[in-house]
């Protein structure tokens, strides 16, 4: 039987504040690049905009600001940072699926 859900961790470790900041900033920046590329592709190839992707872009920019604000307030001599980035995947019916279910 194929599993319909999977959980794991991308990150599950303790870091010094500057290491945590570098790691999380890089991860969020990579996600920003990914979303920007998707937005560009939709606009260039199909002439459409995606309010959902634009909203996600704003959320990610906000996330970087929040991460930086949090970590900038940490005493590096006294504190370490535990970072946990869970990955939760769930198989759901595709919006593009041509299969229909009968009851």
N, C-alpha and C positions, 0 to 999 in steps of 0.2 A: 504494500500500500504506500502511495506517495504521501509524504508529510505535507500538510497545508500550512504549517507554521514553523518558524525557526527563530531562535533567539541566540545571540552570542554577543561578545564585546569587541568593539574596535579598539578601545583603550580601557584598561583596567589596571591602573598603576598609581604610584605616588611620585610626585615630581617636586623639584624646587620651583618656586614661583616663576622665575624667568624661563625655565624649561617648559612649564605648563603654558605660559603665555605664547612662547614660540610655537609649540605644537598646535595649540588650539587656533592661533591666528593663521597658521599655514593651512590647517584643515578647512577653516571657514573660508579663507581666500580661494582655495581650490573649488569649493562649492559655489562661491560667487562667480568664478570664471565659468563653471559648468552652466549655471543658470543664465548668465549673460550670453553665452554661445547659443543656448536654446532660444532665447529671445531674438537674437540676431537671425538665426536660421528661420524662425517662423515669420519674421518681418520680411526678410529678403526673398525667401522661396515662395511663401504663400501669401504675403501681404497682409498678415493678420497680427494682431497684438494679443497678448495673453495677460489679462488682469491678474490671474493667479500667479504667474511667474514674476510679474512686477511686484506683487505683494510679497512674494518669497524673497526677492532681492532686497526689499526694504527690511524684512525680518532678519536676514543675514547680516546686513549692515548694522542693524541695531544690536545683534548678538555680539559682533566684534567690539562694539562700544561698551557693552555690558561686561564682557569678559575682561577687557582692558581696565575698566573702572574697578572691578572686583579685585583683580590681581595687583593693580597699582596701589591698592590700599592694604596689602598684606606686608607684614614685616618679614623680609626675606631671611633675617637672622633667626627668627623665632618659629617660623611656620613652614610646613610643606603643604602641598596641594594634592589631594586625592582626585584623580580624574577618572570618571567612568562614562564611557560612551557606548551605551547598549545599541545593538542592532536588533530590531524586531521586524521580521518579514512574515507576510501572510499572503497566501495565494487567494486571489479573489477573481470573480468573472471579469473578463476584459470588456471595456466599453466598446471595443472594436469587434468583439466576437460575433460571428455569424450564426453560432450555435444557439439554439433556443431550447428551453427546457419545457417539457410537457408535464402536465399534472393529470 
